[in-house]
Amino acid sequence: MVRLKNRWLLFEVIFEDTFHVSSSSSSSPPSQKLEALSTRDVYSAIKNSVQINFGDYGVGCIAASISVKYFSPFTNIGVLRISRDHYHIVWGAMTFITQIKTRKCLIRVLHLGGTIKQCQLSAINYDRDQILLLRRQAELRGDTEIVDINELFEQSKNQIMAIE
């Protein structure tokens, strides 16, 4: 019996409009509410990018093994599983993505691992750093509603550890 070997990509979706705050927001009309992305949106964007950049060959190589196992719309990080032989095709296609749905973005690979455990640990560390950064930014802006950081971190950690 042959064992299928996979690679796990931890990636971050960086949106152009994530931290855009206008100083005159009180006088301007409210902008459209940004729709949160789902795992399916990220999966289809990656698959479309592979089709555009690598053609039918690329899609044929990755079709059986690609799977977005986790994507958080709050921290915009995700975990993707791909076969070891073809991870470079997906990584290359991810760097060419400039838009998901109608939002301009870019995708940055944070970690490449051979096991899901290492990818989970990297995701938890990155999530913790991002949550603390968001808290510091909220404190500097003077936001009175600061969410309990420990609760948010525990929720994130539980979701990441539930990936199989």
Secondary structure, DSSP 8 states (H G I E B T S, - for coil): -----EEEEEEEEEETTTT---TTTTTS----------HHHHHHHHHHHHHHHHHHHHHHHHTTT-EEEEE-TTT-EEEEEEEGGGHHHHHHHHHT--EETTEEEEEEEEEEESSHHHHHHHHHHHHHHHHHHHHHHHHHHT-S----HHHHHHHHHHHHHT--
